[in-house]
Amino acid sequence: MTKEQYESFEVAAKPLIQWLAENVHPHHSAVVTSTDAELFMSECVVKTEEFLKD
């Protein structure tokens, strides 16, 4: 990724980050593709790297 692409991505992403901060609680996340955007709410998350293989 070039510096210009990174900067362009940052400009595009910040409005969505701001919208999330102002409209939903911190358990929400958004996934954006070239054809849609989805809003998710996590109720429970368990993270582990216990089963990853090298």
C-alpha distance matrix in Angstrom:
0.0 3.8 6.6 8.1 6.1 6.5 10.0 10.7 10.1 12.3 14.9 15.2 15.6 18.1 20.9 20.9 20.9 23.8 25.6 25.6 26.9 29.6 30.7 30.6 31.0 28.6 29.2 27.3 23.7 21.9 19.8 18.3 17.5 17.4 21.3 22.5 22.3 24.5 26.1 27.3 29.7 30.1 33.6 33.3 30.6 31.3 28.5 29.2 27.6 31.2 30.8 27.5 28.1 26.3
3.8 0.0 3.8 5.3 5.1 6.3 8.6 9.8 10.6 12.4 14.3 15.4 16.4 18.4 21.3 21.9 22.0 24.4 26.4 26.9 27.9 30.4 31.9 32.1 32.7 30.3 31.3 29.4 26.0 24.1 22.4 20.6 19.9 19.5 23.3 24.6 24.5 26.9 28.3 29.8 32.2 32.7 36.3 36.2 33.5 34.4 31.6 32.4 30.8 34.4 34.3 30.9 31.5 29.6
6.6 3.8 0.0 3.8 5.5 5.1 6.2 8.6 9.9 10.6 12.4 14.3 15.2 16.6 19.6 20.7 20.5 22.5 25.0 25.6 26.2 28.6 30.5 30.9 31.5 29.1 30.6 28.8 25.6 24.0 22.8 21.2 21.2 20.9 24.6 25.5 24.9 27.3 28.3 29.8 31.9 32.5 36.1 36.1 33.6 34.5 31.9 32.8 31.6 35.2 35.5 32.3 33.1 31.2
8.1 5.3 3.8 0.0 3.8 5.4 5.1 6.1 8.6 9.8 10.6 12.4 14.2 15.6 18.1 19.6 19.9 21.7 23.8 25.0 25.8 27.8 29.6 30.4 31.4 29.5 30.9 28.8 25.6 23.6 22.4 20.2 20.0 19.2 22.8 23.9 23.6 26.3 27.6 29.5 31.9 32.9 36.6 36.9 34.7 36.0 33.6 34.9 33.8 37.5 37.6 34.5 35.5 33.9
6.1 5.1 5.5 3.8 0.0 3.8 5.4 5.0 6.1 8.5 9.9 10.5 12.1 14.3 16.7 17.5 18.1 20.3 22.1 22.9 24.2 26.4 27.7 28.2 29.3 27.4 28.4 26.2 22.7 20.5 19.0 16.7 16.4 15.7 19.4 20.5 20.3 23.0 24.5 26.4 29.0 30.0 33.7 34.1 31.8 33.2 30.9 32.2 31.2 34.9 34.8 31.8 32.8 31.5
6.5 6.3 5.1 5.4 3.8 0.0 3.8 5.4 5.1 6.2 8.7 9.9 10.4 12.2 15.3 15.9 15.8 18.1 20.3 20.8 21.7 24.2 25.7 26.1 26.8 24.6 25.8 23.9 20.6 18.9 17.9 16.2 16.6 16.8 20.4 20.8 20.0 22.2 23.2 24.8 27.0 27.8 31.4 31.6 29.3 30.6 28.2 29.6 28.8 32.5 32.7 29.8 31.1 29.8
10.0 8.6 6.2 5.1 5.4 3.8 0.0 3.8 5.4 5.1 6.3 8.7 9.9 10.8 13.7 15.2 15.1 16.8 19.2 20.3 20.9 22.9 24.9 25.7 26.6 24.8 26.5 24.5 21.5 19.8 19.3 17.5 18.3 18.2 21.5 21.8 20.8 23.2 23.9 25.8 27.9 29.0 32.5 33.1 31.1 32.7 30.5 32.1 31.6 35.4 35.8 33.0 34.5 33.2
10.7 9.8 8.6 6.1 5.0 5.4 3.8 0.0 3.8 5.4 5.1 6.3 8.7 10.3 12.3 13.8 14.7 16.3 18.1 19.5 20.7 22.4 23.9 24.9 26.3 24.8 26.3 23.9 20.8 18.6 17.8 15.4 15.8 15.2 18.4 19.0 18.3 21.2 22.3 24.6 27.0 28.5 32.2 33.0 31.3 33.1 31.2 33.0 32.6 36.4 36.5 33.8 35.4 34.4
10.1 10.6 9.9 8.6 6.1 5.1 5.4 3.8 0.0 3.8 5.4 5.1 6.0 8.6 11.0 11.4 12.2 14.5 16.1 16.9 18.4 20.5 21.6 22.2 23.4 21.8 23.0 20.5 17.3 15.1 14.2 12.2 12.9 13.0 16.3 16.4 15.5 18.0 19.0 21.1 23.6 24.9 28.6 29.3 27.5 29.4 27.5 29.4 29.2 32.9 33.0 30.5 32.2 31.4
12.3 12.4 10.6 9.8 8.5 6.2 5.1 5.4 3.8 0.0 3.8 5.4 5.1 6.1 9.3 10.4 10.1 12.1 14.4 15.2 16.0 18.2 19.9 20.6 21.6 19.9 21.6 19.5 16.7 15.2 15.2 13.8 15.4 16.0 19.0 18.5 16.8 18.9 19.2 21.1 23.0 24.3 27.8 28.6 26.9 28.8 27.0 29.1 29.1 32.9 33.4 31.0 32.9 32.2
14.9 14.3 12.4 10.6 9.9 8.7 6.3 5.1 5.4 3.8 0.0 3.8 5.6 5.7 7.7 9.9 10.6 11.5 13.6 15.4 16.2 17.6 19.4 20.8 22.3 21.2 23.1 20.7 18.1 16.3 16.6 14.7 16.2 16.3 18.9 18.4 16.9 19.4 19.8 22.2 24.3 26.0 29.5 30.7 29.4 31.6 30.1 32.4 32.5 36.3 36.8 34.5 36.5 35.8
15.2 15.4 14.3 12.4 10.5 9.9 8.7 6.3 5.1 5.4 3.8 0.0 3.8 5.9 6.6 7.8 9.6 11.1 12.2 13.8 15.5 16.9 17.9 19.1 21.0 20.1 21.6 18.7 16.0 13.6 13.5 11.2 12.7 12.7 15.1 14.6 13.3 16.0 16.8 19.5 21.9 23.9 27.5 28.9 27.7 30.1 28.9 31.3 31.6 35.3 35.5 33.3 35.4 35.0
15.6 16.4 15.2 14.2 12.1 10.4 9.9 8.7 6.0 5.1 5.6 3.8 0.0 3.8 5.7 5.5 6.4 8.8 10.1 10.9 12.6 14.5 15.6 16.3 17.8 16.5 18.0 15.4 12.6 10.7 11.2 9.8 12.2 13.3 15.6 14.3 12.2 14.2 14.4 16.6 18.8 20.5 24.1 25.3 24.1 26.5 25.3 27.9 28.4 32.1 32.5 30.5 32.8 32.6
18.1 18.4 16.6 15.6 14.3 12.2 10.8 10.3 8.6 6.1 5.7 5.9 3.8 0.0 3.8 5.4 5.0 6.1 8.5 9.9 10.5 12.2 14.1 15.3 16.6 15.6 17.8 15.6 13.5 12.4 13.8 13.0 15.7 16.9 18.8 17.2 14.7 16.3 15.7 17.9 19.4 21.2 24.5 26.0 25.0 27.5 26.5 29.2 29.9 33.6 34.3 32.5 35.0 34.8
20.9 21.3 19.6 18.1 16.7 15.3 13.7 12.3 11.0 9.3 7.7 6.6 5.7 3.8 0.0 3.8 5.5 5.0 6.1 8.7 9.8 10.5 11.9 13.8 16.0 15.8 17.9 15.3 13.6 12.1 13.9 12.8 15.7 16.5 17.8 15.9 13.4 15.1 14.5 17.2 18.9 21.3 24.5 26.4 26.0 28.8 28.2 31.2 32.2 35.8 36.5 34.9 37.5 37.5
20.9 21.9 20.7 19.6 17.5 15.9 15.2 13.8 11.4 10.4 9.9 7.8 5.5 5.4 3.8 0.0 3.8 5.3 4.9 6.2 8.6 9.8 10.3 11.4 13.5 13.3 14.9 11.9 10.0 8.4 10.4 9.9 13.2 14.7 15.7 13.3 10.3 11.6 10.8 13.5 15.3 17.8 21.1 23.0 22.6 25.6 25.2 28.3 29.4 32.9 33.5 32.1 34.8 35.2
20.9 22.0 20.5 19.9 18.1 15.8 15.1 14.7 12.2 10.1 10.6 9.6 6.4 5.0 5.5 3.8 0.0 3.8 5.5 5.2 6.3 8.7 10.1 10.6 11.7 10.8 13.0 10.8 9.2 8.9 11.4 11.9 15.3 17.4 18.6 16.2 12.9 13.4 11.9 13.6 14.7 16.6 19.8 21.4 20.8 23.6 23.1 26.2 27.4 30.9 31.8 30.5 33.3 33.6
23.8 24.4 22.5 21.7 20.3 18.1 16.8 16.3 14.5 12.1 11.5 11.1 8.8 6.1 5.0 5.3 3.8 0.0 3.8 5.4 5.1 6.2 8.5 10.2 11.8 11.8 14.5 12.5 11.9 11.9 14.7 14.9 18.3 20.0 21.0 18.4 15.2 15.7 13.9 15.9 16.6 18.7 21.5 23.5 23.3 26.3 26.1 29.2 30.7 34.2 35.2 34.0 36.9 37.3
25.6 26.4 25.0 23.8 22.1 20.3 19.2 18.1 16.1 14.4 13.6 12.2 10.1 8.5 6.1 4.9 5.5 3.8 0.0 3.8 5.5 5.2 5.9 8.0 10.6 11.6 13.7 11.1 10.9 10.5 13.5 13.7 17.2 18.9 19.2 16.3 13.1 13.3 11.4 13.8 14.7 17.5 20.2 22.6 22.9 26.2 26.4 29.7 31.4 34.8 35.6 34.6 37.6 38.3
25.6 26.9 25.6 25.0 22.9 20.8 20.3 19.5 16.9 15.2 15.4 13.8 10.9 9.9 8.7 6.2 5.2 5.4 3.8 0.0 3.8 5.5 5.4 5.4 7.4 8.0 9.9 7.5 7.7 8.3 11.8 13.1 16.8 19.2 19.5 16.3 12.6 12.0 9.3 10.9 11.3 13.8 16.5 18.9 19.2 22.5 22.8 26.3 28.2 31.4 32.3 31.5 34.7 35.5
26.9 27.9 26.2 25.8 24.2 21.7 20.9 20.7 18.4 16.0 16.2 15.5 12.6 10.5 9.8 8.6 6.3 5.1 5.5 3.8 0.0 3.8 5.9 6.3 7.0 7.4 10.5 9.4 10.2 11.6 15.1 16.5 20.2 22.5 23.1 20.0 16.4 15.7 12.9 13.8 13.4 15.3 17.6 19.7 20.0 23.2 23.5 26.9 28.9 32.1 33.4 32.7 35.9 36.6
29.6 30.4 28.6 27.8 26.4 24.2 22.9 22.4 20.5 18.2 17.6 16.9 14.5 12.2 10.5 9.8 8.7 6.2 5.2 5.5 3.8 0.0 3.8 6.3 8.3 10.1 12.9 11.6 12.8 13.7 17.3 18.3 21.9 23.9 24.0 20.9 17.4 16.9 14.1 15.5 15.1 17.5 19.5 22.1 22.9 26.2 26.8 30.3 32.4 35.5 36.8 36.2 39.5 40.3
30.7 31.9 30.5 29.6 27.7 25.7 24.9 23.9 21.6 19.9 19.4 17.9 15.6 14.1 11.9 10.3 10.1 8.5 5.9 5.4 5.9 3.8 0.0 3.8 7.1 9.8 11.7 9.8 11.6 12.4 16.0 17.2 20.8 22.9 22.5 19.1 15.6 14.6 11.6 13.0 12.7 15.6 17.5 20.4 21.6 25.2 26.2 29.8 32.1 35.1 36.1 35.8 39.1 40.2
30.6 32.1 30.9 30.4 28.2 26.1 25.7 24.9 22.2 20.6 20.8 19.1 16.3 15.3 13.8 11.4 10.6 10.2 8.0 5.4 6.3 6.3 3.8 0.0 3.8 6.8 8.1 6.6 9.1 10.9 14.6 16.6 20.3 22.9 22.4 18.9 15.2 13.4 9.8 10.3 9.3 12.0 13.7 16.7 18.0 21.6 22.8 26.5 29.0 31.8 32.9 32.8 36.2 37.5
31.0 32.7 31.5 31.4 29.3 26.8 26.6 26.3 23.4 21.6 22.3 21.0 17.8 16.6 16.0 13.5 11.7 11.8 10.6 7.4 7.0 8.3 7.1 3.8 0.0 3.8 5.6 6.0 9.2 12.0 15.7 18.2 22.0 24.9 24.8 21.2 17.5 15.3 11.6 10.9 8.7 10.3 11.6 14.2 15.5 19.0 20.3 24.0 26.7 29.4 30.8 30.9 34.4 35.8
28.6 30.3 29.1 29.5 27.4 24.6 24.8 24.8 21.8 19.9 21.2 20.1 16.5 15.6 15.8 13.3 10.8 11.8 11.6 8.0 7.4 10.1 9.8 6.8 3.8 0.0 3.8 5.4 7.8 11.2 14.6 17.4 21.1 24.2 24.6 21.2 17.5 15.4 12.0 10.8 8.7 9.2 11.0 12.7 13.2 16.4 17.2 20.8 23.4 26.2 27.7 27.6 31.1 32.3
29.2 31.3 30.6 30.9 28.4 25.8 26.5 26.3 23.0 21.6 23.1 21.6 18.0 17.8 17.9 14.9 13.0 14.5 13.7 9.9 10.5 12.9 11.7 8.1 5.6 3.8 0.0 3.8 6.7 10.4 13.4 16.7 20.2 23.6 23.6 20.2 16.6 13.9 10.5 8.2 5.5 5.4 7.3 9.3 10.1 13.6 14.9 18.7 21.5 24.0 25.3 25.5 29.1 30.7
27.3 29.4 28.8 28.8 26.2 23.9 24.5 23.9 20.5 19.5 20.7 18.7 15.4 15.6 15.3 11.9 10.8 12.5 11.1 7.5 9.4 11.6 9.8 6.6 6.0 5.4 3.8 0.0 3.8 7.0 10.3 13.4 16.9 20.2 20.1 16.6 12.9 10.3 6.9 5.4 4.3 6.3 9.2 11.6 12.2 15.8 16.8 20.5 22.9 25.7 26.5 26.4 29.8 31.3
23.7 26.0 25.6 25.6 22.7 20.6 21.5 20.8 17.3 16.7 18.1 16.0 12.6 13.5 13.6 10.0 9.2 11.9 10.9 7.7 10.2 12.8 11.6 9.1 9.2 7.8 6.7 3.8 0.0 3.8 6.9 10.0 13.5 16.9 17.2 14.0 10.5 8.3 5.9 5.2 6.4 8.0 11.6 13.2 12.8 16.1 16.3 19.7 21.6 24.7 25.2 24.6 27.8 29.0
21.9 24.1 24.0 23.6 20.5 18.9 19.8 18.6 15.1 15.2 16.3 13.6 10.7 12.4 12.1 8.4 8.9 11.9 10.5 8.3 11.6 13.7 12.4 10.9 12.0 11.2 10.4 7.0 3.8 0.0 3.8 6.4 10.0 13.3 13.5 10.4 6.8 5.5 4.5 6.0 8.8 11.0 14.6 16.3 15.8 18.9 18.8 22.0 23.4 26.6 26.7 25.8 28.7 29.8
19.8 22.4 22.8 22.4 19.0 17.9 19.3 17.8 14.2 15.2 16.6 13.5 11.2 13.8 13.9 10.4 11.4 14.7 13.5 11.8 15.1 17.3 16.0 14.6 15.7 14.6 13.4 10.3 6.9 3.8 0.0 3.8 6.8 10.4 10.9 8.3 5.7 5.3 6.7 8.0 11.3 12.9 16.6 17.8 16.9 19.4 19.0 21.7 22.7 25.9 25.6 24.3 26.9 27.9
18.3 20.6 21.2 20.2 16.7 16.2 17.5 15.4 12.2 13.8 14.7 11.2 9.8 13.0 12.8 9.9 11.9 14.9 13.7 13.1 16.5 18.3 17.2 16.6 18.2 17.4 16.7 13.4 10.0 6.4 3.8 0.0 3.8 6.9 7.9 6.0 4.3 6.4 8.9 11.2 14.6 16.6 20.2 21.6 20.6 23.1 22.5 25.0 25.6 29.0 28.4 26.8 29.1 29.8
17.5 19.9 21.2 20.0 16.4 16.6 18.3 15.8 12.9 15.4 16.2 12.7 12.2 15.7 15.7 13.2 15.3 18.3 17.2 16.8 20.2 21.9 20.8 20.3 22.0 21.1 20.2 16.9 13.5 10.0 6.8 3.8 0.0 3.8 5.4 5.4 6.3 8.8 12.0 14.1 17.7 19.4 23.1 24.2 23.0 25.2 24.3 26.5 26.7 29.9 28.9 27.1 29.1 29.6
17.4 19.5 20.9 19.2 15.7 16.8 18.2 15.2 13.0 16.0 16.3 12.7 13.3 16.9 16.5 14.7 17.4 20.0 18.9 19.2 22.5 23.9 22.9 22.9 24.9 24.2 23.6 20.2 16.9 13.3 10.4 6.9 3.8 0.0 3.8 6.2 8.4 11.6 14.9 17.4 21.1 23.1 26.7 27.9 26.8 28.9 28.0 30.1 30.1 33.3 32.2 30.2 31.9 32.2
21.3 23.3 24.6 22.8 19.4 20.4 21.5 18.4 16.3 19.0 18.9 15.1 15.6 18.8 17.8 15.7 18.6 21.0 19.2 19.5 23.1 24.0 22.5 22.4 24.8 24.6 23.6 20.1 17.2 13.5 10.9 7.9 5.4 3.8 0.0 3.8 7.3 10.3 13.9 16.6 20.4 22.7 26.1 27.6 27.0 29.4 29.0 31.2 31.6 34.6 33.4 31.7 33.5 34.3
22.5 24.6 25.5 23.9 20.5 20.8 21.8 19.0 16.4 18.5 18.4 14.6 14.3 17.2 15.9 13.3 16.2 18.4 16.3 16.3 20.0 20.9 19.1 18.9 21.2 21.2 20.2 16.6 14.0 10.4 8.3 6.0 5.4 6.2 3.8 0.0 3.8 6.7 10.2 13.1 16.9 19.4 22.7 24.6 24.2 26.9 26.8 29.4 30.1 33.2 32.2 30.8 33.1 34.0
22.3 24.5 24.9 23.6 20.3 20.0 20.8 18.3 15.5 16.8 16.9 13.3 12.2 14.7 13.4 10.3 12.9 15.2 13.1 12.6 16.4 17.4 15.6 15.2 17.5 17.5 16.6 12.9 10.5 6.8 5.7 4.3 6.3 8.4 7.3 3.8 0.0 3.8 6.9 10.0 13.6 16.3 19.7 21.7 21.4 24.4 24.4 27.2 28.3 31.4 30.8 29.6 32.1 33.1
24.5 26.9 27.3 26.3 23.0 22.2 23.2 21.2 18.0 18.9 19.4 16.0 14.2 16.3 15.1 11.6 13.4 15.7 13.3 12.0 15.7 16.9 14.6 13.4 15.3 15.4 13.9 10.3 8.3 5.5 5.3 6.4 8.8 11.6 10.3 6.7 3.8 0.0 3.8 6.5 10.2 12.9 16.2 18.3 18.4 21.4 21.9 24.9 26.4 29.3 28.8 28.0 30.8 32.1
26.1 28.3 28.3 27.6 24.5 23.2 23.9 22.3 19.0 19.2 19.8 16.8 14.4 15.7 14.5 10.8 11.9 13.9 11.4 9.3 12.9 14.1 11.6 9.8 11.6 12.0 10.5 6.9 5.9 4.5 6.7 8.9 12.0 14.9 13.9 10.2 6.9 3.8 0.0 3.8 7.0 10.2 13.3 15.8 16.3 19.7 20.5 23.9 25.7 28.6 28.5 28.1 31.1 32.6
27.3 29.8 29.8 29.5 26.4 24.8 25.8 24.6 21.1 21.1 22.2 19.5 16.6 17.9 17.2 13.5 13.6 15.9 13.8 10.9 13.8 15.5 13.0 10.3 10.9 10.8 8.2 5.4 5.2 6.0 8.0 11.2 14.1 17.4 16.6 13.1 10.0 6.5 3.8 0.0 3.8 6.6 9.7 12.1 12.7 16.2 17.4 20.8 23.0 25.6 25.6 25.5 28.8 30.6
29.7 32.2 31.9 31.9 29.0 27.0 27.9 27.0 23.6 23.0 24.3 21.9 18.8 19.4 18.9 15.3 14.7 16.6 14.7 11.3 13.4 15.1 12.7 9.3 8.7 8.7 5.5 4.3 6.4 8.8 11.3 14.6 17.7 21.1 20.4 16.9 13.6 10.2 7.0 3.8 0.0 3.8 6.4 9.3 10.7 14.5 16.2 19.8 22.5 24.9 25.4 25.7 29.2 31.1
30.1 32.7 32.5 32.9 30.0 27.8 29.0 28.5 24.9 24.3 26.0 23.9 20.5 21.2 21.3 17.8 16.6 18.7 17.5 13.8 15.3 17.5 15.6 12.0 10.3 9.2 5.4 6.3 8.0 11.0 12.9 16.6 19.4 23.1 22.7 19.4 16.3 12.9 10.2 6.6 3.8 0.0 3.8 5.7 7.0 10.7 12.7 16.4 19.3 21.5 22.2 22.8 26.4 28.5
33.6 36.3 36.1 36.6 33.7 31.4 32.5 32.2 28.6 27.8 29.5 27.5 24.1 24.5 24.5 21.1 19.8 21.5 20.2 16.5 17.6 19.5 17.5 13.7 11.6 11.0 7.3 9.2 11.6 14.6 16.6 20.2 23.1 26.7 26.1 22.7 19.7 16.2 13.3 9.7 6.4 3.8 0.0 3.8 7.0 10.5 13.3 16.9 20.2 21.9 22.8 24.0 27.6 30.0
33.3 36.2 36.1 36.9 34.1 31.6 33.1 33.0 29.3 28.6 30.7 28.9 25.3 26.0 26.4 23.0 21.4 23.5 22.6 18.9 19.7 22.1 20.4 16.7 14.2 12.7 9.3 11.6 13.2 16.3 17.8 21.6 24.2 27.9 27.6 24.6 21.7 18.3 15.8 12.1 9.3 5.7 3.8 0.0 3.8 6.9 10.1 13.5 17.0 18.4 19.4 20.9 24.6 27.1
30.6 33.5 33.6 34.7 31.8 29.3 31.1 31.3 27.5 26.9 29.4 27.7 24.1 25.0 26.0 22.6 20.8 23.3 22.9 19.2 20.0 22.9 21.6 18.0 15.5 13.2 10.1 12.2 12.8 15.8 16.9 20.6 23.0 26.8 27.0 24.2 21.4 18.4 16.3 12.7 10.7 7.0 7.0 3.8 0.0 3.8 6.4 10.0 13.3 15.0 16.2 17.4 21.1 23.4
31.3 34.4 34.5 36.0 33.2 30.6 32.7 33.1 29.4 28.8 31.6 30.1 26.5 27.5 28.8 25.6 23.6 26.3 26.2 22.5 23.2 26.2 25.2 21.6 19.0 16.4 13.6 15.8 16.1 18.9 19.4 23.1 25.2 28.9 29.4 26.9 24.4 21.4 19.7 16.2 14.5 10.7 10.5 6.9 3.8 0.0 3.8 6.7 10.3 11.5 13.0 14.6 18.3 20.8
28.5 31.6 31.9 33.6 30.9 28.2 30.5 31.2 27.5 27.0 30.1 28.9 25.3 26.5 28.2 25.2 23.1 26.1 26.4 22.8 23.5 26.8 26.2 22.8 20.3 17.2 14.9 16.8 16.3 18.8 19.0 22.5 24.3 28.0 29.0 26.8 24.4 21.9 20.5 17.4 16.2 12.7 13.3 10.1 6.4 3.8 0.0 3.8 7.1 9.1 10.8 11.7 15.4 17.6
29.2 32.4 32.8 34.9 32.2 29.6 32.1 33.0 29.4 29.1 32.4 31.3 27.9 29.2 31.2 28.3 26.2 29.2 29.7 26.3 26.9 30.3 29.8 26.5 24.0 20.8 18.7 20.5 19.7 22.0 21.7 25.0 26.5 30.1 31.2 29.4 27.2 24.9 23.9 20.8 19.8 16.4 16.9 13.5 10.0 6.7 3.8 0.0 3.8 5.4 7.5 8.7 12.3 14.5
27.6 30.8 31.6 33.8 31.2 28.8 31.6 32.6 29.2 29.1 32.5 31.6 28.4 29.9 32.2 29.4 27.4 30.7 31.4 28.2 28.9 32.4 32.1 29.0 26.7 23.4 21.5 22.9 21.6 23.4 22.7 25.6 26.7 30.1 31.6 30.1 28.3 26.4 25.7 23.0 22.5 19.3 20.2 17.0 13.3 10.3 7.1 3.8 0.0 3.8 5.6 5.5 8.9 10.8
31.2 34.4 35.2 37.5 34.9 32.5 35.4 36.4 32.9 32.9 36.3 35.3 32.1 33.6 35.8 32.9 30.9 34.2 34.8 31.4 32.1 35.5 35.1 31.8 29.4 26.2 24.0 25.7 24.7 26.6 25.9 29.0 29.9 33.3 34.6 33.2 31.4 29.3 28.6 25.6 24.9 21.5 21.9 18.4 15.0 11.5 9.1 5.4 3.8 0.0 3.8 5.8 8.7 11.2
30.8 34.3 35.5 37.6 34.8 32.7 35.8 36.5 33.0 33.4 36.8 35.5 32.5 34.3 36.5 33.5 31.8 35.2 35.6 32.3 33.4 36.8 36.1 32.9 30.8 27.7 25.3 26.5 25.2 26.7 25.6 28.4 28.9 32.2 33.4 32.2 30.8 28.8 28.5 25.6 25.4 22.2 22.8 19.4 16.2 13.0 10.8 7.5 5.6 3.8 0.0 3.8 6.4 9.8
27.5 30.9 32.3 34.5 31.8 29.8 33.0 33.8 30.5 31.0 34.5 33.3 30.5 32.5 34.9 32.1 30.5 34.0 34.6 31.5 32.7 36.2 35.8 32.8 30.9 27.6 25.5 26.4 24.6 25.8 24.3 26.8 27.1 30.2 31.7 30.8 29.6 28.0 28.1 25.5 25.7 22.8 24.0 20.9 17.4 14.6 11.7 8.7 5.5 5.8 3.8 0.0 3.8 6.6
28.1 31.5 33.1 35.5 32.8 31.1 34.5 35.4 32.2 32.9 36.5 35.4 32.8 35.0 37.5 34.8 33.3 36.9 37.6 34.7 35.9 39.5 39.1 36.2 34.4 31.1 29.1 29.8 27.8 28.7 26.9 29.1 29.1 31.9 33.5 33.1 32.1 30.8 31.1 28.8 29.2 26.4 27.6 24.6 21.1 18.3 15.4 12.3 8.9 8.7 6.4 3.8 0.0 3.8
26.3 29.6 31.2 33.9 31.5 29.8 33.2 34.4 31.4 32.2 35.8 35.0 32.6 34.8 37.5 35.2 33.6 37.3 38.3 35.5 36.6 40.3 40.2 37.5 35.8 32.3 30.7 31.3 29.0 29.8 27.9 29.8 29.6 32.2 34.3 34.0 33.1 32.1 32.6 30.6 31.1 28.5 30.0 27.1 23.4 20.8 17.6 14.5 10.8 11.2 9.8 6.6 3.8 0.0
